[in-house]
Amino acid sequence: MPTKKFSISISPETYKAAEDAVAAGEFRNMSHVFEEGAKMVLKKRLSEESGNPCEVTA
């Protein structure tokens, strides 16, 4: 699957927390941190839109 590249602006605190998570081995790299975060937000949104908090289709 081809990937899309784009830039984001985040607070220094968020950057530091992401950097620490990568250093601790929780994520492969910085892209992985933000991709997983986006997935969590989108799953939550889909769940709320469906009206069923147990349903997650993403």
N, C-alpha and C positions, 0 to 999 in steps of 0.2 A: 504494500500500500504506500503510495507516495506521501511524503510529509509536506506540510506547509510551514513556511518560516515567517515569523513576524516578530516585532519587538514590543516589549511592554515596559511600562514605568511602574515601579513599586517602591514602597518606602524602604529606607535603609534597614529598619527593624525586620521587615518581611524578608528582605534579601539575606540578612544575617541568619534568620531562623531557617531559611531554605538551605543556605550554605552549610549550616551545622547539621541539618538532617542528611545531606549528601555525605558529609564527612563521617557521620556516624554509620553510614552504610544503609540507611533506611530507603534511599533512592539511588538509582544509577548515576544520575546527573541532574543538573538544574532543570532541564527540559522535562524530565520525568516528574519532578516535584510539581511543576505547574500543570502538566497534562493530567496527572492524577487529581489535583485540586479542581480542575475544570470539570472532570468527569463526576466528581462528588457533587458539585454545585448543579450540574445539569440533571443528574439523577434525582436530586432533591426537588428540583423544579418540575420535572416530569411527574414525580409522585404527587406533588401538590396539585398539579393541573388535573390529574386523573381523579382526584377526590378520594383516592385510596392510599393511605400512607404506607401500606405494605407492598404496593405495586411499584416495581421499578423495572422499566423495560429497556433502559439504555445500557 
